[in-house]
Amino acid sequence: MPTVPWNPDLVRAAREQHGWTQDQLAEKVGVHRVTIARLETGALRPGIDLFEALAKALKVGVAELLGHRATPRRRPGKGGRKHAQKDA
């Protein structure tokens, strides 16, 4: 199974934003505190199931845990360049 590059500091930062200890996050995710500690140090690479559980507990998207920032999608025909009308 291919691995996905990710930054373990993002898990710690998200946990700390909530003011939670590793024990508290572990309880919310359903894993042992050591698992959270290993994630935060980069000693453990989470699978997609753990990424999803972490994202749900931390109220962020999986992409955000991977270090991707959400970018708003443009709707076709909205906010795009306006075309000048030709004079007849």
N, C-alpha and C positions, 0 to 999 in steps of 0.2 A: 504494500500500500504506500503510495507516495506521501511524503511529508510536506506540510505547509509551513513556510517560514512565518514565524510569529515572534513577538516581543513579550517575554514573560513579565516585564515591568508593567505592562498594561493591566494585567490581572491584579497585581498589587495596588496600582494606582486606583483602579475602579473599586477595589475592596476598601481602601482607605477613604475614598470619597464618601462611602456609606458609613464610615466610622466603625467598621466591623473588624473583629479579630479574625485570625485564620480559623480558629475554632468555630466562630459564628458562620463564616462563609462555608466551611466544610459541612456544617449541619444543614444549611440551606440547600447545598448541592447534593448531599447524601454520600459524602466521602469522608475519609479520615483526615484530620488536620495535617498529617504528614504529607498527604497527597497535595494539599494546597501549598505547603512549604516547598515541596519539590517542584511544583509548577512555577512558583514565584522565583525560584533560583535557576530555572531552566534545566533542572535535572530530569524533568519528566515532560515529554511532549504529549499533550492531550489528543485523544481521538475526537472525532466529530461529536460523539455523544456527550463527552465531557465538555467540549466547547459549547454545545447547545445548553447544557445544564448551567454552566458558568454564566453564559449570556443571559439566560432567563433569571437567575438569582440576582445578577448584578444590574438587570434592567438595561442591557445594552445589546446591540446586535453582534452576531458572531463576527461579522466583517470588522466591527470596531475593535474587538479583541485581537484581531489579526493585524490591526494597525491601519486599516483602510478607513478613510473618512467618508461619510455619506455625502454624496453630491446630489443636489436636486436635479431631477430629470426635466428636460424641456419638453413641453408639449408641442407637437407639430403645429405650426401656424401661430404659436403664442410666443411672444418675446423674441422672435427672430428678427432678422433684418427686414425692413419694409422696402418693398419695391416701388420705385418711382413710376408714376403713370406717365405714359407717353402722350404728348399733346397731339391731337388729331388735326 
